[in-house]
Amino acid sequence: MKIKFRDVSAGIVEARAIIELSEGVYLNEVTILKKEGEIKVELPQKSFKGKDGRMHYLNILGFESGDKETLWKLEVKEQYFDWRKDNKKVLVYEG
C-alpha cells in the first residue's frame, strides 16, 4: 500500500494521508489524530442532514469484518510512524 502523508498542525490532527488503493485509485482525507496521547486513524465519512433534521454519517470505506479494519488501520499507523521518523514535527511560535 502506497501512502503519502501531509503534515497538519491544527488541534488534535497530526497528519492527513492519501492512500493509493490500486494503480491510479486514491483514497483522500484519511486523518491521523492524537487523542488522549494515542495515535488513531480516522477514515473519511459522508455526512448529510436527513428529513428528520438529524445528521447522518456513512463510512466511505467498508470492511468485511472488524478484524480486517483493525489490521488495515494498524498498517496505516505503522507507515505513519515510519514517515514521522524521517519528518519531525516543526512547531512554530508567534512572539
Buried (B, 14 or more C-beta within 10 A) or exposed (E): EEBEBEBBEEEEBBBBBBBEEEEEEEBEEBBBBEEEEEBBBBBEEEEEEEEEEEEEEEEEEEBEEEEEBEEBBEBBBEBBEEBBEEEEEEEEEEE
